[in-house]
Amino acid sequence: MFDEGGKIRETVSFSDLARHVYFTETGEPLPRGRVTKTPFLGACRGVGIYLLYNGILSDKSAQGGNVLTRSVLAMLPPFDGQKVIYCTGCLLGKDRLQAERILVRQTPYEIKVS
């Protein structure tokens, strides 16, 4: 899934990375039926897990849809509770993240390998 430099290989699909992220975040496998064309992977123990990767929001530009911005946040499926969002970067301030109950994990650096 990762190259020798720790970057996500270009051949990794959204669904493969989604299963990996969900499992390493929750310790539980992501049911196959829950891997859809949405960045919301599901909830576990009251925490919503999101993944912005590989143009899941239909923006195929270099950073499009993979960086958490106000407009990207507005497009995410809602979840009432703590949220963990995996993304390549975040342009939201600390106050906004706290207000929205968001913990950002930067890909690929904060994706657990084992």
N, CA, C and O atoms as CSV, one atom per row, in Angstrom:
chain,resi,resn,atom,element,x,y,z
A,1,MET,N,N,0.825,-1.183,0.000
A,1,MET,CA,C,0.000,0.000,0.000
A,1,MET,C,C,0.879,1.260,0.000
A,1,MET,O,O,0.512,2.275,-0.593
A,2,PHE,N,N,2.039,1.192,0.666
A,2,PHE,CA,C,2.933,2.339,0.771
A,2,PHE,C,C,4.256,2.021,0.086
A,2,PHE,O,O,4.705,0.875,0.081
A,3,ASP,N,N,4.882,3.057,-0.496
A,3,ASP,CA,C,6.196,2.839,-1.095
A,3,ASP,C,C,7.279,2.946,-0.029
A,3,ASP,O,O,6.981,3.195,1.139
A,4,GLU,N,N,8.523,2.760,-0.425
A,4,GLU,CA,C,9.625,2.778,0.543
A,4,GLU,C,C,9.802,4.132,1.221
A,4,GLU,O,O,10.418,4.210,2.284
A,5,GLY,N,N,9.269,5.205,0.621
A,5,GLY,CA,C,9.331,6.538,1.215
A,5,GLY,C,C,8.148,6.853,2.125
A,5,GLY,O,O,8.070,7.940,2.698
A,6,GLY,N,N,7.223,5.893,2.255
A,6,GLY,CA,C,6.067,6.091,3.124
A,6,GLY,C,C,4.878,6.740,2.446
A,6,GLY,O,O,3.862,6.991,3.095
A,7,LYS,N,N,4.981,7.018,1.151
A,7,LYS,CA,C,3.852,7.617,0.427
A,7,LYS,C,C,2.902,6.525,-0.053
A,7,LYS,O,O,3.296,5.378,-0.267
A,8,ILE,N,N,1.652,6.913,-0.212
A,8,ILE,CA,C,0.649,5.976,-0.707
A,8,ILE,C,C,0.924,5.729,-2.185
A,8,ILE,O,O,1.084,6.673,-2.960
A,9,ARG,N,N,0.978,4.472,-2.567
A,9,ARG,CA,C,1.215,4.135,-3.980
A,9,ARG,C,C,0.049,4.634,-4.837
A,9,ARG,O,O,-1.106,4.611,-4.409
A,10,GLU,N,N,0.368,5.079,-6.038
A,10,GLU,CA,C,-0.664,5.607,-6.939
A,10,GLU,C,C,-1.697,4.557,-7.318
A,10,GLU,O,O,-2.818,4.896,-7.697
A,11,THR,N,N,-1.334,3.304,-7.218
A,11,THR,CA,C,-2.237,2.221,-7.609
A,11,THR,C,C,-3.261,1.867,-6.524
A,11,THR,O,O,-4.156,1.057,-6.763
A,12,VAL,N,N,-3.137,2.463,-5.345
A,12,VAL,CA,C,-4.049,2.149,-4.244
A,12,VAL,C,C,-5.408,2.804,-4.502
A,12,VAL,O,O,-5.497,4.010,-4.729
A,13,SER,N,N,-6.440,2.003,-4.463
A,13,SER,CA,C,-7.794,2.516,-4.704
A,13,SER,C,C,-8.364,3.129,-3.427
A,13,SER,O,O,-7.871,2.883,-2.326
A,14,PHE,N,N,-9.409,3.928,-3.600
A,14,PHE,CA,C,-10.092,4.515,-2.446
A,14,PHE,C,C,-10.586,3.422,-1.506
A,14,PHE,O,O,-10.400,3.517,-0.293
A,15,SER,N,N,-11.210,2.392,-2.055
A,15,SER,CA,C,-11.796,1.356,-1.197
A,15,SER,C,C,-10.728,0.604,-0.405
A,15,SER,O,O,-10.956,0.258,0.754
A,16,ASP,N,N,-9.568,0.345,-1.007
A,16,ASP,CA,C,-8.495,-0.328,-0.271
A,16,ASP,C,C,-7.980,0.542,0.863
A,16,ASP,O,O,-7.795,0.063,1.981
A,17,LEU,N,N,-7.748,1.821,0.579
A,17,LEU,CA,C,-7.256,2.719,1.622
A,17,LEU,C,C,-8.328,2.935,2.689
A,17,LEU,O,O,-8.009,3.030,3.875
A,18,ALA,N,N,-9.587,3.014,2.282
A,18,ALA,CA,C,-10.683,3.186,3.240
A,18,ALA,C,C,-10.722,2.037,4.235
A,18,ALA,O,O,-10.863,2.259,5.437
A,19,ARG,N,N,-10.598,0.813,3.742
A,19,ARG,CA,C,-10.594,-0.348,4.638
A,19,ARG,C,C,-9.406,-0.298,5.599
A,19,ARG,O,O,-9.546,-0.602,6.784
A,20,HIS,N,N,-8.245,0.086,5.085
A,20,HIS,CA,C,-7.047,0.170,5.921
A,20,HIS,C,C,-7.210,1.256,6.991
A,20,HIS,O,O,-6.934,1.015,8.166
A,21,VAL,N,N,-7.651,2.434,6.590
A,21,VAL,CA,C,-7.832,3.551,7.525
A,21,VAL,C,C,-8.848,3.189,8.602
A,21,VAL,O,O,-8.602,3.415,9.787
A,22,TYR,N,N,-9.964,2.642,8.206
A,22,TYR,CA,C,-11.010,2.299,9.164
A,22,TYR,C,C,-10.506,1.272,10.171
A,22,TYR,O,O,-10.748,1.403,11.371
A,23,PHE,N,N,-9.806,0.253,9.685
A,23,PHE,CA,C,-9.306,-0.784,10.578
A,23,PHE,C,C,-8.266,-0.232,11.549
A,23,PHE,O,O,-8.313,-0.532,12.742
A,24,THR,N,N,-7.323,0.576,11.047
A,24,THR,CA,C,-6.288,1.083,11.949
A,24,THR,C,C,-6.854,2.112,12.931
A,24,THR,O,O,-6.331,2.270,14.034
A,25,GLU,N,N,-7.903,2.800,12.539
A,25,GLU,CA,C,-8.523,3.794,13.429
A,25,GLU,C,C,-9.401,3.136,14.499
A,25,GLU,O,O,-9.456,3.601,15.637
A,26,THR,N,N,-10.086,2.049,14.123
A,26,THR,CA,C,-11.085,1.467,15.027
A,26,THR,C,C,-10.718,0.090,15.572
A,26,THR,O,O,-11.237,-0.333,16.606
A,27,GLY,N,N,-9.828,-0.602,14.878
A,27,GLY,CA,C,-9.512,-1.982,15.262
A,27,GLY,C,C,-10.542,-2.974,14.765
A,27,GLY,O,O,-10.491,-4.156,15.107
A,28,GLU,N,N,-11.480,-2.495,13.956
A,28,GLU,CA,C,-12.530,-3.355,13.408
A,28,GLU,C,C,-12.507,-3.271,11.886
A,28,GLU,O,O,-12.182,-2.222,11.330
A,29,PRO,N,N,-12.847,-4.366,11.206
A,29,PRO,CA,C,-12.887,-4.312,9.744
A,29,PRO,C,C,-14.081,-3.485,9.256
A,29,PRO,O,O,-15.140,-3.456,9.883
A,30,LEU,N,N,-13.879,-2.825,8.137
A,30,LEU,CA,C,-14.955,-2.077,7.503
A,30,LEU,C,C,-15.765,-3.045,6.652
A,30,LEU,O,O,-15.230,-3.635,5.714
A,31,PRO,N,N,-17.042,-3.217,6.963
A,31,PRO,CA,C,-17.858,-4.139,6.155
A,31,PRO,C,C,-17.854,-3.729,4.686
A,31,PRO,O,O,-17.962,-2.545,4.369
A,32,ARG,N,N,-17.732,-4.700,3.794
A,32,ARG,CA,C,-17.641,-4.420,2.351
A,32,ARG,C,C,-18.775,-3.536,1.852
A,32,ARG,O,O,-18.560,-2.663,1.012
A,33,GLY,N,N,-19.957,-3.753,2.356
A,33,GLY,CA,C,-21.101,-2.974,1.922
A,33,GLY,C,C,-21.028,-1.505,2.288
A,33,GLY,O,O,-21.770,-0.693,1.734
A,34,ARG,N,N,-20.144,-1.147,3.216
A,34,ARG,CA,C,-20.045,0.244,3.646
A,34,ARG,C,C,-19.033,1.036,2.847
A,34,ARG,O,O,-18.955,2.253,3.014
A,35,VAL,N,N,-18.245,0.393,1.973
A,35,VAL,CA,C,-17.317,1.141,1.128
A,35,VAL,C,C,-18.108,1.627,-0.077
A,35,VAL,O,O,-18.395,0.868,-1.003
A,36,THR,N,N,-18.447,2.894,-0.044
A,36,THR,CA,C,-19.237,3.472,-1.124
A,36,THR,C,C,-18.474,4.645,-1.716
A,36,THR,O,O,-17.287,4.820,-1.440
A,37,LYS,N,N,-19.130,5.426,-2.506
A,37,LYS,CA,C,-18.490,6.588,-3.119
A,37,LYS,C,C,-18.729,7.831,-2.278
A,37,LYS,O,O,-19.192,8.858,-2.776
A,38,THR,N,N,-18.408,7.722,-1.004
A,38,THR,CA,C,-18.559,8.834,-0.084
A,38,THR,C,C,-17.349,8.870,0.850
A,38,THR,O,O,-16.801,7.819,1.185
A,39,PRO,N,N,-16.932,10.045,1.269
A,39,PRO,CA,C,-15.800,10.120,2.191
A,39,PRO,C,C,-16.126,9.663,3.614
A,39,PRO,O,O,-15.215,9.437,4.411
A,40,PHE,N,N,-17.414,9.524,3.944
A,40,PHE,CA,C,-17.801,9.057,5.276
A,40,PHE,C,C,-17.732,7.532,5.292
A,40,PHE,O,O,-18.526,6.855,4.640
A,41,LEU,N,N,-16.768,7.003,6.049
A,41,LEU,CA,C,-16.571,5.554,6.087
A,41,LEU,C,C,-17.507,4.871,7.065
A,41,LEU,O,O,-17.818,3.690,6.917
A,42,GLY,N,N,-17.952,5.611,8.059
A,42,GLY,CA,C,-18.847,5.047,9.052
A,42,GLY,C,C,-18.491,5.557,10.428
A,42,GLY,O,O,-17.585,6.374,10.592
A,43,ALA,N,N,-19.214,5.067,11.411
A,43,ALA,CA,C,-18.998,5.478,12.795
A,43,ALA,C,C,-18.664,4.259,13.633
A,43,ALA,O,O,-19.163,3.159,13.395
A,44,CYS,N,N,-17.820,4.477,14.607
A,44,CYS,CA,C,-17.453,3.412,15.536
A,44,CYS,C,C,-17.275,4.037,16.917
A,44,CYS,O,O,-16.493,4.972,17.090
A,45,ARG,N,N,-18.003,3.515,17.886
A,45,ARG,CA,C,-17.939,4.017,19.264
A,45,ARG,C,C,-18.138,5.526,19.337
A,45,ARG,O,O,-17.445,6.220,20.081
A,46,GLY,N,N,-19.094,6.026,18.554
A,46,GLY,CA,C,-19.465,7.434,18.601
A,46,GLY,C,C,-18.571,8.391,17.844
A,46,GLY,O,O,-18.733,9.606,17.957
A,47,VAL,N,N,-17.618,7.865,17.063
A,47,VAL,CA,C,-16.704,8.703,16.283
A,47,VAL,C,C,-16.937,8.435,14.804
A,47,VAL,O,O,-16.940,7.284,14.368
A,48,GLY,N,N,-17.135,9.509,14.027
A,48,GLY,CA,C,-17.302,9.385,12.584
A,48,GLY,C,C,-15.942,9.410,11.904
A,48,GLY,O,O,-15.109,10.261,12.213
A,49,ILE,N,N,-15.713,8.487,10.985
A,49,ILE,CA,C,-14.431,8.362,10.294
A,49,ILE,C,C,-14.631,8.777,8.833
A,49,ILE,O,O,-15.508,8.256,8.143
A,50,TYR,N,N,-13.802,9.725,8.375
A,50,TYR,CA,C,-13.863,10.232,7.010
A,50,TYR,C,C,-12.509,10.065,6.341
A,50,TYR,O,O,-11.470,10.085,7.001
A,51,LEU,N,N,-12.531,9.899,5.015
A,51,LEU,CA,C,-11.307,9.829,4.218
A,51,LEU,C,C,-11.474,10.675,2.963
A,51,LEU,O,O,-12.369,10.435,2.151
A,52,LEU,N,N,-10.604,11.664,2.817
A,52,LEU,CA,C,-10.552,12.467,1.592
A,52,LEU,C,C,-9.346,11.974,0.810
A,52,LEU,O,O,-8.200,12.236,1.176
A,53,TYR,N,N,-9.624,11.254,-0.274
A,53,TYR,CA,C,-8.539,10.634,-1.034
A,53,TYR,C,C,-8.989,10.334,-2.453
A,53,TYR,O,O,-10.129,9.939,-2.696
A,54,ASN,N,N,-8.073,10.530,-3.374
A,54,ASN,CA,C,-8.242,10.060,-4.749
A,54,ASN,C,C,-9.501,10.615,-5.418
A,54,ASN,O,O,-10.189,9.906,-6.152
A,55,GLY,N,N,-9.791,11.891,-5.156
A,55,GLY,CA,C,-10.918,12.537,-5.815
A,55,GLY,C,C,-12.278,12.022,-5.413
A,55,GLY,O,O,-13.205,12.071,-6.221
A,56,ILE,N,N,-12.440,11.526,-4.188
A,56,ILE,CA,C,-13.719,10.963,-3.753
A,56,ILE,C,C,-14.851,11.980,-3.881
A,56,ILE,O,O,-16.013,11.599,-4.022
A,57,LEU,N,N,-14.517,13.269,-3.833
A,57,LEU,CA,C,-15.548,14.300,-3.984
A,57,LEU,C,C,-15.661,14.786,-5.425
A,57,LEU,O,O,-16.221,15.850,-5.690
A,58,SER,N,N,-15.124,13.995,-6.354
A,58,SER,CA,C,-15.185,14.257,-7.802
A,58,SER,C,C,-14.286,15.388,-8.272
A,58,SER,O,O,-14.395,15.804,-9.426
A,59,ASP,N,N,-13.408,15.898,-7.431
A,59,ASP,CA,C,-12.453,16.927,-7.838
A,59,ASP,C,C,-11.121,16.235,-8.055
A,59,ASP,O,O,-10.459,15.846,-7.093
A,60,LYS,N,N,-10.723,16.076,-9.305
A,60,LYS,CA,C,-9.529,15.318,-9.642
A,60,LYS,C,C,-8.273,16.188,-9.737
A,60,LYS,O,O,-7.229,15.698,-10.168
A,61,SER,N,N,-8.343,17.462,-9.349
A,61,SER,CA,C,-7.151,18.311,-9.395
A,61,SER,C,C,-6.149,17.846,-8.341
A,61,SER,O,O,-6.488,17.038,-7.476
A,62,ALA,N,N,-4.919,18.352,-8.410
A,62,ALA,CA,C,-3.837,17.879,-7.542
A,62,ALA,C,C,-4.214,17.883,-6.065
A,62,ALA,O,O,-3.972,16.894,-5.373
A,63,GLN,N,N,-4.791,18.954,-5.571
A,63,GLN,CA,C,-5.174,19.027,-4.160
A,63,GLN,C,C,-6.690,18.992,-3.966
A,63,GLN,O,O,-7.173,18.938,-2.835
A,64,GLY,N,N,-7.419,19.022,-5.041
A,64,GLY,CA,C,-8.864,19.149,-4.968
A,64,GLY,C,C,-9.561,18.056,-4.196
A,64,GLY,O,O,-9.403,16.870,-4.486
A,65,GLY,N,N,-10.315,18.459,-3.232
A,65,GLY,CA,C,-11.122,17.516,-2.482
A,65,GLY,C,C,-10.355,16.713,-1.450
A,65,GLY,O,O,-10.964,16.051,-0.609
A,66,ASN,N,N,-9.034,16.757,-1.496
A,66,ASN,CA,C,-8.229,16.003,-0.530
A,66,ASN,C,C,-7.733,16.896,0.605
A,66,ASN,O,O,-7.157,16.409,1.577
A,67,VAL,N,N,-7.959,18.200,0.478
A,67,VAL,CA,C,-7.588,19.170,1.506
A,67,VAL,C,C,-8.878,19.633,2.178
A,67,VAL,O,O,-9.847,19.979,1.502
A,68,LEU,N,N,-8.884,19.637,3.495
A,68,LEU,CA,C,-10.077,20.052,4.229
A,68,LEU,C,C,-10.171,21.572,4.253
A,68,LEU,O,O,-9.379,22.251,4.906
A,69,THR,N,N,-11.149,22.085,3.532
A,69,THR,CA,C,-11.433,23.515,3.472
A,69,THR,C,C,-12.882,23.724,3.909
A,69,THR,O,O,-13.595,22.754,4.166
A,70,ARG,N,N,-13.319,24.972,3.994
A,70,ARG,CA,C,-14.723,25.230,4.337
A,70,ARG,C,C,-15.666,24.619,3.316
A,70,ARG,O,O,-16.683,24.028,3.680
A,71,SER,N,N,-15.330,24.761,2.033
A,71,SER,CA,C,-16.224,24.221,1.000
A,71,SER,C,C,-16.236,22.691,1.012
A,71,SER,O,O,-17.284,22.086,0.785
A,72,VAL,N,N,-15.104,22.063,1.269
A,72,VAL,CA,C,-15.075,20.601,1.357
A,72,VAL,C,C,-15.855,20.143,2.579
A,72,VAL,O,O,-16.619,19.181,2.498
A,73,LEU,N,N,-15.675,20.815,3.708
A,73,LEU,CA,C,-16.415,20.466,4.922
A,73,LEU,C,C,-17.924,20.533,4.681
A,73,LEU,O,O,-18.670,19.680,5.159
A,74,ALA,N,N,-18.365,21.537,3.947
A,74,ALA,CA,C,-19.791,21.696,3.659
A,74,ALA,C,C,-20.329,20.549,2.796
A,74,ALA,O,O,-21.525,20.262,2.836
A,75,MET,N,N,-19.460,19.889,2.016
A,75,MET,CA,C,-19.889,18.788,1.150
A,75,MET,C,C,-19.887,17.431,1.855
A,75,MET,O,O,-20.442,16.465,1.332
A,76,LEU,N,N,-19.273,17.348,3.029
A,76,LEU,CA,C,-19.183,16.061,3.716
A,76,LEU,C,C,-20.520,15.647,4.304
A,76,LEU,O,O,-21.274,16.484,4.800
A,77,PRO,N,N,-20.810,14.357,4.247
A,77,PRO,CA,C,-22.025,13.877,4.907
A,77,PRO,C,C,-21.969,14.229,6.391
A,77,PRO,O,O,-20.923,14.069,7.020
A,78,PRO,N,N,-23.067,14.702,6.957
A,78,PRO,CA,C,-23.056,15.131,8.362
A,78,PRO,C,C,-22.916,13.956,9.326
A,78,PRO,O,O,-23.338,12.833,9.050
A,79,PHE,N,N,-22.310,14.262,10.458
A,79,PHE,CA,C,-22.225,13.315,11.565
A,79,PHE,C,C,-22.265,14.129,12.842
A,79,PHE,O,O,-21.481,15.061,13.014
A,80,ASP,N,N,-23.170,13.783,13.733
A,80,ASP,CA,C,-23.322,14.523,14.981
A,80,ASP,C,C,-22.464,13.867,16.056
A,80,ASP,O,O,-22.911,12.966,16.766
A,81,GLY,N,N,-21.239,14.329,16.161
A,81,GLY,CA,C,-20.320,13.783,17.144
A,81,GLY,C,C,-18.890,14.070,16.728
A,81,GLY,O,O,-18.639,14.791,15.763
A,82,GLN,N,N,-17.958,13.492,17.474
A,82,GLN,CA,C,-16.536,13.624,17.158
A,82,GLN,C,C,-16.273,13.057,15.767
A,82,GLN,O,O,-16.833,12.026,15.395
A,83,LYS,N,N,-15.423,13.730,15.006
A,83,LYS,CA,C,-15.086,13.284,13.666
A,83,LYS,C,C,-13.570,13.175,13.530
A,83,LYS,O,O,-12.837,14.018,14.047
A,84,VAL,N,N,-13.100,12.140,12.838
A,84,VAL,CA,C,-11.704,12.012,12.461
A,84,VAL,C,C,-11.682,12.074,10.945
A,84,VAL,O,O,-12.317,11.266,10.267
A,85,ILE,N,N,-10.939,13.050,10.418
A,85,ILE,CA,C,-10.896,13.232,8.964
A,85,ILE,C,C,-9.464,13.060,8.494
A,85,ILE,O,O,-8.571,13.811,8.885
A,86,TYR,N,N,-9.257,12.058,7.647
A,86,TYR,CA,C,-7.960,11.821,7.015
A,86,TYR,C,C,-7.929,12.622,5.720
A,86,TYR,O,O,-8.817,12.485,4.879
A,87,CYS,N,N,-6.899,13.465,5.556
A,87,CYS,CA,C,-6.790,14.319,4.380
A,87,CYS,C,C,-5.326,14.720,4.181
A,87,CYS,O,O,-4.506,14.542,5.081
A,88,THR,N,N,-4.998,15.262,3.003
A,88,THR,CA,C,-3.609,15.654,2.744
A,88,THR,C,C,-3.243,16.962,3.419
A,88,THR,O,O,-2.060,17.241,3.611
A,89,GLY,N,N,-4.218,17.760,3.778
A,89,GLY,CA,C,-3.959,19.030,4.443
A,89,GLY,C,C,-5.248,19.625,4.961
A,89,GLY,O,O,-6.341,19.146,4.658
A,90,CYS,N,N,-5.104,20.682,5.752
A,90,CYS,CA,C,-6.269,21.328,6.356
A,90,CYS,C,C,-6.066,22.839,6.361
A,90,CYS,O,O,-5.033,23.335,6.810
A,91,LEU,N,N,-7.058,23.560,5.859
A,91,LEU,CA,C,-7.009,25.016,5.842
A,91,LEU,C,C,-8.000,25.633,6.830
A,91,LEU,O,O,-8.284,26.829,6.764
A,92,LEU,N,N,-8.519,24.821,7.734
A,92,LEU,CA,C,-9.421,25.318,8.764
A,92,LEU,C,C,-8.621,25.649,10.019
A,92,LEU,O,O,-7.654,24.960,10.345
A,93,GLY,N,N,-9.022,26.698,10.718
A,93,GLY,CA,C,-8.350,27.106,11.942
A,93,GLY,C,C,-8.694,26.210,13.121
A,93,GLY,O,O,-9.659,25.445,13.089
A,94,LYS,N,N,-7.884,26.325,14.154
A,94,LYS,CA,C,-8.053,25.528,15.368
A,94,LYS,C,C,-9.447,25.710,15.978
A,94,LYS,O,O,-10.063,24.736,16.410
A,95,ASP,N,N,-9.949,26.952,16.017
A,95,ASP,CA,C,-11.268,27.215,16.593
A,95,ASP,C,C,-12.375,26.515,15.814
A,95,ASP,O,O,-13.291,25.945,16.407
A,96,ARG,N,N,-12.294,26.554,14.504
A,96,ARG,CA,C,-13.313,25.896,13.667
A,96,ARG,C,C,-13.274,24.387,13.859
A,96,ARG,O,O,-14.315,23.739,13.963
A,97,LEU,N,N,-12.063,23.833,13.906
A,97,LEU,CA,C,-11.932,22.390,14.116
A,97,LEU,C,C,-12.530,21.977,15.467
A,97,LEU,O,O,-13.211,20.956,15.561
A,98,GLN,N,N,-12.278,22.761,16.494
A,98,GLN,CA,C,-12.846,22.464,17.811
A,98,GLN,C,C,-14.363,22.588,17.796
A,98,GLN,O,O,-15.060,21.743,18.358
A,99,ALA,N,N,-14.879,23.634,17.157
A,99,ALA,CA,C,-16.329,23.843,17.101
A,99,ALA,C,C,-17.028,22.698,16.367
A,99,ALA,O,O,-18.132,22.298,16.735
A,100,GLU,N,N,-16.383,22.182,15.336
A,100,GLU,CA,C,-16.962,21.093,14.535
A,100,GLU,C,C,-16.626,19.710,15.102
A,100,GLU,O,O,-17.086,18.692,14.585
A,101,ARG,N,N,-15.818,19.682,16.175
A,101,ARG,CA,C,-15.380,18.429,16.799
A,101,ARG,C,C,-14.636,17.542,15.802
A,101,ARG,O,O,-14.955,16.365,15.632
A,102,ILE,N,N,-13.627,18.143,15.141
A,102,ILE,CA,C,-12.855,17.452,14.115
A,102,ILE,C,C,-11.417,17.252,14.580
A,102,ILE,O,O,-10.764,18.177,15.063
A,103,LEU,N,N,-10.943,16.024,14.420
A,103,LEU,CA,C,-9.539,15.696,14.590
A,103,LEU,C,C,-9.015,15.374,13.197
A,103,LEU,O,O,-9.522,14.467,12.537
A,104,VAL,N,N,-8.006,16.109,12.747
A,104,VAL,CA,C,-7.443,15.902,11.420
A,104,VAL,C,C,-6.243,14.974,11.530
A,104,VAL,O,O,-5.382,15.148,12.393
A,105,ARG,N,N,-6.198,13.991,10.646
A,105,ARG,CA,C,-5.040,13.117,10.508
A,105,ARG,C,C,-4.538,13.285,9.077
A,105,ARG,O,O,-5.276,13.063,8.117
A,106,GLN,N,N,-3.279,13.678,8.951
A,106,GLN,CA,C,-2.732,13.969,7.629
A,106,GLN,C,C,-2.259,12.706,6.932
A,106,GLN,O,O,-1.496,11.914,7.486
A,107,THR,N,N,-2.733,12.538,5.696
A,107,THR,CA,C,-2.287,11.405,4.886
A,107,THR,C,C,-1.061,11.829,4.087
A,107,THR,O,O,-0.998,12.980,3.656
A,108,PRO,N,N,-0.118,10.981,3.877
A,108,PRO,CA,C,-0.038,9.595,4.358
A,108,PRO,C,C,0.613,9.466,5.728
A,108,PRO,O,O,0.686,8.365,6.275
A,109,TYR,N,N,1.084,10.563,6.285
A,109,TYR,CA,C,1.944,10.524,7.475
A,109,TYR,C,C,1.285,9.984,8.726
A,109,TYR,O,O,1.960,9.372,9.553
A,110,GLU,N,N,-0.002,10.188,8.890
A,110,GLU,CA,C,-0.670,9.738,10.111
A,110,GLU,C,C,-1.529,8.500,9.895
A,110,GLU,O,O,-2.379,8.174,10.725
A,111,ILE,N,N,-1.308,7.813,8.783
A,111,ILE,CA,C,-1.971,6.520,8.584
A,111,ILE,C,C,-1.031,5.462,9.132
A,111,ILE,O,O,0.124,5.361,8.718
A,112,LYS,N,N,-1.538,4.678,10.065
A,112,LYS,CA,C,-0.720,3.638,10.654
A,112,LYS,C,C,-0.420,2.561,9.618
A,112,LYS,O,O,-1.300,2.135,8.870
A,113,VAL,N,N,0.838,2.131,9.589
A,113,VAL,CA,C,1.243,1.122,8.625
A,113,VAL,C,C,1.002,-0.273,9.166
A,113,VAL,O,O,0.753,-1.196,8.390
A,114,SER,N,N,1.068,-0.449,10.461
A,114,SER,CA,C,0.855,-1.788,11.013
A,114,SER,C,C,-0.169,-1.754,12.117
A,114,SER,O,O,-0.479,-2.791,12.703
